[in-house]
Amino acid sequence: MQKIFSVGIFMLIVGGVMILNGVVLGNIHRNQKIYETITARAEYINALQPMLDDLDTGIWGIISVYDPTEARKVDVNEREQYKILKKIRDNIGFALELADDPEVELRLQMIERSVKSLSRKIDKLRAKIALQKLDLKSTAIFSKDSVKGSSLTDSYVDEMQAMVERMRFVMNSIRQRINEYMKEEMLVVVQTHKKIAQDNKRWAIINVAGISILFLLAIYHLCFLTLKR
């Protein structure tokens, strides 16, 4: 009878330890997956910052080195602005695919809308450059007034510089949204990392406690058999 009782206690302890291990390991796996998803999203969004810097430098370079009097063939697309915009949109799209929370999805969509606004402004700048070139050609064909041509180019350059300033305002807004997003994500990363550390600690305690109880039970059983003899 005593042997059956000991075996029953042994099975109960082993079963309890296995169940608790399963629960804790399930939590660790779930939190680890959340951690990996958040860090992947954060990497995609954080990579937007240097892309925006390249975009800003390239667009401003179009205006600052623009020399209309020589009819230079400077085009927005030649500065790879649209390639950079595509990379930015792709990164946001990848991050949205990993969005597992409505609040996270909303913050990413706000960044996406700002990028679309920036894209439209770049389209307008490209159209303005094309129109300026057309006007220059028309002026050269139908008028020999160099003063008129000069005032025309000055007017276009002033307009384009104003357009670039508005683009920079949008880019700064995107940067601000990115910074706010990263702060929120990093808070969740820290919290999730703490949960993983706590679950690892619980897992270790459960196993140590289970092994210790089984060890004490084995000693008790040996002592009981020794005394019985």
Backbone hydrogen bonds in HBPLUS format (Angstrom, degrees):
<---DONOR---> <-ACCEPTOR-->    atom                        ^
c    i                          cat <-CA-CA->   ^        H-A-AA   ^      H-
h    n   atom  resd res      DA  || num        DHA   H-A  angle D-A-AA Bond
n    s   type  num  typ     dist DA aas  dist angle  dist       angle   num
A0005-PHE N   A0001-MET O   2.95 MM   4  6.23 157.5  2.00 148.5 155.0     1
A0006-SER N   A0002-GLN O   2.93 MM   4  6.17 156.0  1.99 146.0 152.1     2
A0007-VAL N   A0003-LYS O   2.94 MM   4  6.18 160.3  1.97 149.0 154.4     3
A0008-GLY N   A0004-ILE O   2.89 MM   4  6.07 155.7  1.95 145.9 153.1     4
A0009-ILE N   A0005-PHE O   2.94 MM   4  6.22 157.8  1.99 149.2 154.7     5
A0010-PHE N   A0006-SER O   2.86 MM   4  6.07 158.6  1.90 147.4 154.0     6
A0011-MET N   A0007-VAL O   2.87 MM   4  6.13 162.9  1.90 153.1 156.7     7
A0012-LEU N   A0008-GLY O   2.92 MM   4  6.08 153.6  1.99 144.9 152.8     8
A0013-ILE N   A0009-ILE O   2.92 MM   4  6.15 159.9  1.96 152.2 156.7     9
A0014-VAL N   A0010-PHE O   2.96 MM   4  6.18 170.4  1.97 154.2 157.2    10
A0015-GLY N   A0011-MET O   2.84 MM   4  5.90 160.9  1.87 145.1 151.2    11
A0016-GLY N   A0012-LEU O   2.89 MM   4  6.02 156.4  1.95 143.3 150.2    12
A0017-VAL N   A0013-ILE O   2.87 MM   4  6.10 162.9  1.90 154.6 159.0    13
A0018-MET N   A0014-VAL O   2.93 MM   4  6.13 157.8  1.98 148.0 154.3    14
A0019-ILE N   A0015-GLY O   2.95 MM   4  6.17 157.0  2.00 148.6 154.5    15
A0020-LEU N   A0016-GLY O   2.96 MM   4  6.16 169.7  1.97 153.0 155.9    16
A0021-ASN N   A0017-VAL O   2.83 MM   4  5.94 154.4  1.89 145.0 153.1    17
A0022-GLY N   A0018-MET O   2.90 MM   4  6.09 153.0  1.97 142.3 149.6    18
A0023-VAL N   A0019-ILE O   3.00 MM   4  6.33 156.8  2.05 151.8 157.4    19
A0024-VAL N   A0020-LEU O   2.95 MM   4  6.16 173.1  1.95 155.7 157.4    20
A0025-LEU N   A0021-ASN O   2.80 MM   4  5.85 165.7  1.82 152.1 157.1    21
A0026-GLY N   A0022-GLY O   2.93 MM   4  5.94 145.2  2.06 137.4 147.0    22
A0027-ASN N   A0023-VAL O   3.03 MM   4  6.37 152.3  2.11 146.3 153.2    23
A0028-ILE N   A0024-VAL O   2.89 MM   4  6.23 156.8  1.94 150.5 157.5    24
A0029-HIS N   A0025-LEU O   2.91 MM   4  6.09 161.7  1.94 146.3 150.9    25
A0030-ARG N   A0026-GLY O   2.95 MM   4  6.14 160.8  1.99 147.1 152.5    26
A0031-ASN N   A0027-ASN O   2.87 MM   4  6.01 169.1  1.88 153.8 156.9    27
A0032-GLN N   A0028-ILE O   2.83 MM   4  5.90 148.8  1.93 145.1 154.5    28
A0033-LYS N   A0029-HIS O   3.00 MM   4  6.18 149.9  2.10 143.1 150.5    29
A0034-ILE N   A0030-ARG O   3.02 MM   4  6.34 155.8  2.08 146.8 153.5    30
A0035-TYR N   A0031-ASN O   2.88 MM   4  6.05 158.0  1.93 144.2 150.5    31
A0036-GLU N   A0032-GLN O   2.96 MM   4  6.18 160.6  2.00 146.7 151.2    32
A0037-THR N   A0033-LYS O   2.96 MM   4  6.14 156.3  2.02 147.0 153.5    33
A0038-ILE N   A0034-ILE O   2.95 MM   4  6.16 164.1  1.98 154.1 157.9    34
A0039-THR N   A0035-TYR O   3.02 MM   4  6.20 167.7  2.03 151.8 155.4    35
A0040-ALA N   A0036-GLU O   3.01 MM   4  6.09 150.3  2.10 140.5 148.6    36
A0041-ARG N   A0037-THR O   3.00 MM   4  6.25 160.9  2.03 148.8 153.8    37
A0042-ALA N   A0038-ILE O   2.85 MM   4  6.06 162.7  1.88 153.5 158.8    38
A0043-GLU N   A0039-THR O   2.95 MM   4  6.11 150.4  2.04 141.5 148.7    39
A0044-TYR N   A0040-ALA O   3.17 MM   4  6.47 157.9  2.22 147.9 152.8    40
A0045-ILE N   A0041-ARG O   3.05 MM   4  6.35 163.2  2.08 155.1 159.3    41
A0046-ASN N   A0042-ALA O   2.77 MM   4  5.79 161.5  1.80 151.1 157.1    42
A0047-ALA N   A0043-GLU O   3.13 MM   4  6.08 142.1  2.28 137.4 145.6    43
A0048-LEU N   A0045-ILE O   3.02 MM   3  5.42 158.5  2.07 109.7 116.6    44
A0049-GLN N   A0046-ASN O   3.32 MM   3  5.97 154.2  2.39 114.3 119.0    45
A0052-LEU N   A0048-LEU O   2.84 MM   4  6.08 154.5  1.91 157.0 163.3    46
A0053-ASP N   A0049-GLN O   3.05 MM   4  6.38 151.7  2.13 148.4 156.8    47
A0054-ASP N   A0050-PRO O   2.97 MM   4  6.24 156.7  2.02 146.9 152.1    48
A0055-LEU N   A0051-MET O   2.91 MM   4  6.16 155.0  1.98 146.4 154.0    49
A0056-ASP N   A0052-LEU O   2.83 MM   4  6.02 160.8  1.87 150.1 154.9    50
A0057-THR N   A0053-ASP O   2.94 MM   4  6.14 168.9  1.95 152.0 154.9    51
A0058-GLY N   A0054-ASP O   2.91 MM   4  6.01 162.4  1.94 147.5 152.8    52
A0059-ILE N   A0055-LEU O   2.95 MM   4  6.07 167.3  1.97 152.2 155.6    53
A0060-TRP N   A0056-ASP O   2.99 MM   4  6.08 168.8  2.01 152.7 156.4    54
A0061-GLY N   A0057-THR O   2.91 MM   4  5.93 144.2  2.04 138.0 148.7    55
A0062-ILE N   A0058-GLY O   3.15 MM   4  6.45 137.1  2.34 139.7 149.6    56
A0062-ILE N   A0059-ILE O   3.12 MM   3  5.24 129.8  2.39  97.3 110.0    57
A0063-ILE N   A0060-TRP O   3.15 MM   3  5.36 122.6  2.50  99.2 112.2    58
A0064-SER N   A0060-TRP O   2.85 MM   4  6.05 171.4  1.86 160.6 163.6    59
A0065-VAL N   A0061-GLY O   3.15 MM   4  5.89 152.5  2.23 139.4 143.6    60
A0066-TYR N   A0063-ILE O   3.23 MM   3  4.96 155.2  2.30  97.0 104.3    61
A0070-GLU N   A0067-ASP O   3.15 MM   3  5.84 153.0  2.22 118.0 124.8    62
A0071-ALA N   A0068-PRO O   2.85 MM   3  4.73 155.8  1.90 103.4 110.9    63
A0078-GLU N   A0075-ASP O   3.05 MM   3  5.23 128.2  2.33 100.9 114.4    64
A0079-ARG N   A0076-VAL O   3.20 MM   3  5.58 148.8  2.30 106.8 115.4    65
A0080-GLU N   A0077-ASN O   2.99 MM   3  5.17 155.2  2.05 111.2 114.4    66
A0084-ILE N   A0080-GLU O   3.06 MM   4  6.34 156.7  2.11 147.9 153.8    67
A0085-LEU N   A0081-GLN O   2.89 MM   4  6.16 157.8  1.94 146.4 153.0    68
A0086-LYS N   A0082-TYR O   2.96 MM   4  6.11 150.4  2.05 138.5 146.0    69
A0087-LYS N   A0083-LYS O   3.07 MM   4  6.39 155.3  2.13 144.9 150.9    70
A0088-ILE N   A0084-ILE O   2.93 MM   4  6.24 155.4  1.99 150.6 157.8    71
A0089-ARG N   A0085-LEU O   2.88 MM   4  6.16 164.2  1.90 152.2 155.9    72
A0090-ASP N   A0086-LYS O   2.81 MM   4  5.99 155.8  1.87 148.4 155.8    73
A0091-ASN N   A0087-LYS O   2.94 MM   4  6.14 161.2  1.98 148.9 153.1    74
A0092-ILE N   A0088-ILE O   3.07 MM   4  6.34 160.7  2.11 150.5 155.5    75
A0093-GLY N   A0089-ARG O   2.89 MM   4  6.09 154.1  1.95 145.4 153.2    76
A0094-PHE N   A0090-ASP O   2.86 MM   4  6.17 155.6  1.92 153.4 159.5    77
A0095-ALA N   A0091-ASN O   2.98 MM   4  6.21 158.1  2.02 147.3 153.3    78
A0096-LEU N   A0092-ILE O   2.88 MM   4  6.13 152.0  1.95 147.9 155.8    79
A0097-GLU N   A0093-GLY O   3.03 MM   4  6.30 147.1  2.14 144.4 152.8    80
A0098-LEU N   A0095-ALA O   3.07 MM   3  5.19 134.9  2.28  97.7 110.1    81
A0099-ALA N   A0096-LEU O   3.06 MM   3  4.92 156.9  2.12  99.4 106.7    82
A0105-GLU N   A0101-ASP O   2.96 MM   4  6.21 164.2  1.98 158.9 163.8    83
A0106-LEU N   A0102-PRO O   2.91 MM   4  6.10 151.0  2.00 143.3 150.8    84
A0107-ARG N   A0103-GLU O   3.08 MM   4  6.37 158.6  2.12 148.1 152.8    85
A0108-LEU N   A0104-VAL O   3.03 MM   4  6.30 156.9  2.08 151.3 157.7    86
A0109-GLN N   A0105-GLU O   2.91 MM   4  6.09 151.2  1.99 144.9 153.3    87
A0110-MET N   A0106-LEU O   3.00 MM   4  6.26 144.9  2.12 145.0 153.9    88
A0111-ILE N   A0107-ARG O   3.22 MM   4  6.56 152.7  2.30 141.5 147.7    89
A0112-GLU N   A0108-LEU O   2.90 MM   4  6.18 157.1  1.95 146.9 154.0    90
A0113-ARG N   A0109-GLN O   2.86 MM   4  6.10 154.5  1.92 147.4 153.1    91
A0114-SER N   A0110-MET O   3.15 MM   4  6.38 155.5  2.21 142.5 148.6    92
A0115-VAL N   A0111-ILE O   3.01 MM   4  6.31 151.2  2.09 148.8 156.9    93
A0116-LYS N   A0112-GLU O   2.98 MM   4  6.29 152.3  2.06 147.9 155.5    94
A0117-SER N   A0113-ARG O   3.00 MM   4  6.29 151.7  2.09 144.5 152.2    95
A0118-LEU N   A0114-SER O   2.96 MM   4  6.27 152.4  2.04 143.9 151.4    96
A0119-SER N   A0115-VAL O   2.87 MM   4  6.14 152.8  1.94 147.4 155.0    97
A0120-ARG N   A0116-LYS O   3.03 MM   4  6.33 152.6  2.11 146.6 152.9    98
A0121-LYS N   A0117-SER O   3.16 MM   4  6.47 151.1  2.25 144.1 151.6    99
A0122-ILE N   A0118-LEU O   2.99 MM   4  6.32 150.0  2.08 148.9 157.3   100
A0123-ASP N   A0119-SER O   3.01 MM   4  6.31 151.0  2.10 144.8 152.7   101
A0124-LYS N   A0120-ARG O   3.04 MM   4  6.35 150.2  2.13 142.5 150.3   102
A0125-LEU N   A0121-LYS O   2.97 MM   4  6.29 150.4  2.06 143.4 151.3   103
A0126-ARG N   A0122-ILE O   2.93 MM   4  6.20 158.2  1.98 149.3 155.0   104
A0127-ALA N   A0123-ASP O   2.93 MM   4  6.20 156.3  1.99 146.9 153.5   105
A0128-LYS N   A0124-LYS O   2.84 MM   4  6.07 150.2  1.93 144.5 153.1   106
A0129-ILE N   A0125-LEU O   2.93 MM   4  6.22 156.0  1.99 151.2 156.7   107
A0130-ALA N   A0126-ARG O   3.01 MM   4  6.29 158.8  2.06 146.9 152.8   108
A0131-LEU N   A0127-ALA O   2.88 MM   4  6.09 156.4  1.93 147.5 154.2   109
A0132-GLN N   A0128-LYS O   2.88 MM   4  6.06 152.6  1.96 145.6 153.2   110
A0133-LYS N   A0129-ILE O   3.03 MM   4  6.29 155.2  2.09 146.9 152.8   111
A0134-LEU N   A0130-ALA O   3.07 MM   4  6.34 153.6  2.14 144.3 151.5   112
A0135-ASP N   A0131-LEU O   2.90 MM   4  6.15 158.2  1.95 149.6 155.4   113
A0136-LEU N   A0132-GLN O   2.90 MM   4  6.12 153.3  1.98 145.6 153.2   114
A0137-LYS N   A0133-LYS O   3.04 MM   4  6.30 156.4  2.10 145.8 151.4   115
A0138-SER N   A0134-LEU O   2.95 MM   4  6.21 158.8  2.00 148.3 154.5   116
A0139-THR N   A0135-ASP O   2.82 MM   4  6.01 159.2  1.87 149.6 155.3   117
A0140-ALA N   A0136-LEU O   2.91 MM   4  6.09 155.0  1.97 144.8 151.9   118
A0141-ILE N   A0137-LYS O   2.97 MM   4  6.18 143.1  2.11 143.1 152.7   119
A0142-PHE N   A0138-SER O   2.89 MM   4  6.01 174.0  1.89 157.7 159.2   120
A0143-SER N   A0139-THR O   2.81 MM   4  5.14 136.9  1.99 136.6 143.3   121
A0149-GLY N   A0145-ASP O   3.22 MM   4  6.58 157.7  2.27 145.1 151.1   122
A0150-SER N   A0146-SER O   2.89 MM   4  6.09 151.1  1.97 144.0 152.0   123
A0151-SER N   A0147-VAL O   2.91 MM   4  6.13 161.8  1.94 150.4 154.6   124
A0152-LEU N   A0148-LYS O   2.92 MM   4  6.06 150.1  2.01 143.9 152.7   125
A0153-THR N   A0149-GLY O   3.03 MM   4  6.26 161.4  2.07 146.5 150.3   126
A0154-ASP N   A0150-SER O   2.94 MM   4  6.15 159.8  1.99 149.2 155.3   127
A0155-SER N   A0151-SER O   2.99 MM   4  6.08 155.2  2.05 140.9 147.5   128
A0156-TYR N   A0152-LEU O   3.08 MM   4  6.39 158.2  2.13 148.6 154.0   129
A0157-VAL N   A0153-THR O   2.92 MM   4  6.12 165.1  1.94 153.9 157.9   130
A0158-ASP N   A0154-ASP O   2.97 MM   4  6.14 159.8  2.02 148.5 153.9   131
A0159-GLU N   A0155-SER O   3.04 MM   4  6.28 157.6  2.09 145.6 151.8   132
A0160-MET N   A0156-TYR O   2.82 MM   4  6.06 162.1  1.85 155.2 160.3   133
A0161-GLN N   A0157-VAL O   2.87 MM   4  6.04 154.7  1.93 148.9 155.6   134
A0162-ALA N   A0158-ASP O   3.04 MM   4  6.26 152.9  2.12 143.6 150.8   135
A0163-MET N   A0159-GLU O   2.91 MM   4  6.24 149.1  2.01 145.1 154.2   136
A0164-VAL N   A0160-MET O   2.91 MM   4  6.18 152.4  1.98 145.9 153.1   137
A0165-GLU N   A0161-GLN O   3.00 MM   4  6.26 150.9  2.09 143.5 151.3   138
A0166-ARG N   A0162-ALA O   3.08 MM   4  6.40 150.2  2.17 143.1 150.6   139
A0167-MET N   A0163-MET O   2.95 MM   4  6.30 146.8  2.07 142.7 152.5   140
A0168-ARG N   A0164-VAL O   2.86 MM   4  6.18 153.3  1.93 148.8 156.0   141
A0169-PHE N   A0165-GLU O   3.03 MM   4  6.33 145.3  2.15 140.8 149.9   142
A0170-VAL N   A0166-ARG O   3.14 MM   4  6.49 154.1  2.21 143.7 149.5   143
A0171-MET N   A0167-MET O   2.82 MM   4  6.16 157.6  1.87 152.3 159.3   144
A0172-ASN N   A0168-ARG O   2.85 MM   4  6.05 154.1  1.92 147.1 153.4   145
A0173-SER N   A0169-PHE O   3.03 MM   4  6.29 146.6  2.14 139.9 149.3   146
A0174-ILE N   A0170-VAL O   2.89 MM   4  6.27 148.8  1.99 146.9 155.9   147
A0175-ARG N   A0171-MET O   2.87 MM   4  6.18 159.1  1.92 148.6 154.2   148
A0176-GLN N   A0172-ASN O   2.95 MM   4  6.15 154.9  2.01 143.5 150.1   149
A0177-ARG N   A0173-SER O   2.99 MM   4  6.28 158.3  2.04 146.4 152.0   150
A0178-ILE N   A0174-ILE O   2.86 MM   4  6.12 154.2  1.93 151.1 158.9   151
A0179-ASN N   A0175-ARG O   2.89 MM   4  6.16 159.9  1.93 151.3 156.2   152
A0180-GLU N   A0176-GLN O   2.97 MM   4  6.23 160.0  2.01 150.4 155.6   153
A0181-TYR N   A0177-ARG O   2.89 MM   4  6.05 157.7  1.94 145.4 152.1   154
A0182-MET N   A0178-ILE O   2.84 MM   4  6.06 162.5  1.87 154.2 158.6   155
A0183-LYS N   A0179-ASN O   3.00 MM   4  6.20 154.7  2.07 146.2 152.6   156
A0184-GLU N   A0180-GLU O   3.17 MM   4  6.43 163.4  2.20 149.3 152.8   157
A0185-GLU N   A0181-TYR O   2.95 MM   4  6.20 161.9  1.98 153.1 158.7   158
A0186-MET N   A0182-MET O   2.85 MM   4  5.95 157.4  1.90 148.5 154.5   159
A0187-LEU N   A0183-LYS O   3.11 MM   4  6.33 147.9  2.22 143.2 151.1   160
A0188-VAL N   A0184-GLU O   3.21 MM   4  6.55 156.7  2.27 146.2 151.7   161
A0189-VAL N   A0185-GLU O   2.86 MM   4  6.16 152.2  1.93 147.8 156.6   162
A0190-VAL N   A0186-MET O   2.95 MM   4  6.16 160.6  1.98 148.0 151.7   163
A0191-GLN N   A0187-LEU O   3.02 MM   4  6.26 163.9  2.04 148.5 153.0   164
A0192-THR N   A0188-VAL O   2.83 MM   4  5.97 161.7  1.86 151.2 156.4   165
A0193-HIS N   A0189-VAL O   2.87 MM   4  6.01 155.6  1.93 147.3 154.4   166
A0194-LYS N   A0190-VAL O   3.00 MM   4  6.25 152.0  2.08 146.4 153.6   167
A0195-LYS N   A0191-GLN O   3.02 MM   4  6.34 151.7  2.10 144.6 152.3   168
A0196-ILE N   A0192-THR O   2.97 MM   4  6.27 155.9  2.03 149.7 155.9   169
A0197-ALA N   A0193-HIS O   3.00 MM   4  6.25 157.8  2.05 146.3 152.2   170
A0198-GLN N   A0194-LYS O   2.86 MM   4  6.11 156.0  1.92 148.8 155.6   171
A0199-ASP N   A0195-LYS O   2.87 MM   4  6.08 159.5  1.91 149.6 155.2   172
A0200-ASN N   A0196-ILE O   2.92 MM   4  6.13 152.6  1.99 146.6 154.3   173
A0201-LYS N   A0197-ALA O   3.01 MM   4  6.24 149.4  2.11 140.7 149.1   174
A0202-ARG N   A0198-GLN O   2.87 MM   4  6.19 155.4  1.93 148.6 155.5   175
A0203-TRP N   A0199-ASP O   2.84 MM   4  6.03 157.5  1.89 146.2 152.7   176
A0204-ALA N   A0200-ASN O   3.00 MM   4  6.24 155.3  2.07 143.6 149.6   177
A0205-ILE N   A0201-LYS O   2.92 MM   4  6.20 159.6  1.96 150.0 155.8   178
A0206-ILE N   A0202-ARG O   2.86 MM   4  6.05 166.4  1.88 157.0 160.1   179
A0207-ASN N   A0203-TRP O   3.12 MM   4  6.28 162.8  2.15 146.1 150.5   180
A0208-VAL N   A0204-ALA O   2.92 MM   4  6.08 163.0  1.95 151.4 156.6   181
A0209-ALA N   A0205-ILE O   2.78 MM   4  5.87 164.1  1.81 152.2 157.4   182
A0210-GLY N   A0206-ILE O   2.84 MM   4  5.94 160.1  1.88 145.7 151.8   183
A0211-ILE N   A0207-ASN O   2.90 MM   4  6.02 167.6  1.91 149.2 152.8   184
A0212-SER N   A0208-VAL O   2.89 MM   4  5.97 155.5  1.95 144.9 152.4   185
A0213-ILE N   A0209-ALA O   2.92 MM   4  6.13 159.6  1.97 150.4 155.3   186
A0214-LEU N   A0210-GLY O   2.97 MM   4  6.19 163.8  1.99 149.9 154.7   187
A0215-PHE N   A0211-ILE O   2.84 MM   4  5.99 150.0  1.93 143.7 152.6   188
A0216-LEU N   A0212-SER O   2.88 MM   4  6.14 159.1  1.93 149.0 154.3   189
A0217-LEU N   A0213-ILE O   2.79 MM   4  6.01 153.0  1.86 148.0 156.4   190
A0218-ALA N   A0214-LEU O   2.92 MM   4  6.10 150.9  2.00 142.4 149.9   191
A0219-ILE N   A0215-PHE O   2.99 MM   4  6.31 155.9  2.05 147.2 153.6   192
A0220-TYR N   A0216-LEU O   2.82 MM   4  6.06 160.9  1.86 148.0 153.8   193
A0221-HIS N   A0217-LEU O   2.90 MM   4  6.09 157.2  1.95 146.2 152.3   194
A0222-LEU N   A0218-ALA O   2.94 MM   4  6.19 158.1  1.99 148.2 153.8   195
A0223-CYS N   A0219-ILE O   2.83 MM   4  6.06 160.9  1.87 153.1 158.7   196
A0224-PHE N   A0220-TYR O   2.84 MM   4  6.02 153.8  1.91 146.9 154.6   197
A0225-LEU N   A0221-HIS O   2.94 MM   4  6.20 156.6  2.00 146.9 152.7   198
A0226-THR N   A0222-LEU O   2.89 MM   4  6.09 155.0  1.96 146.4 153.7   199
A0227-LEU N   A0223-CYS O   2.92 MM   4  6.12 162.7  1.95 150.4 154.4   200
A0228-LYS N   A0224-PHE O   2.99 MM   4  6.05 146.0  2.11 139.7 149.4   201
A0229-ARG N   A0225-LEU O   3.12 MM   4  6.33 143.0  2.26 141.6 149.6   202
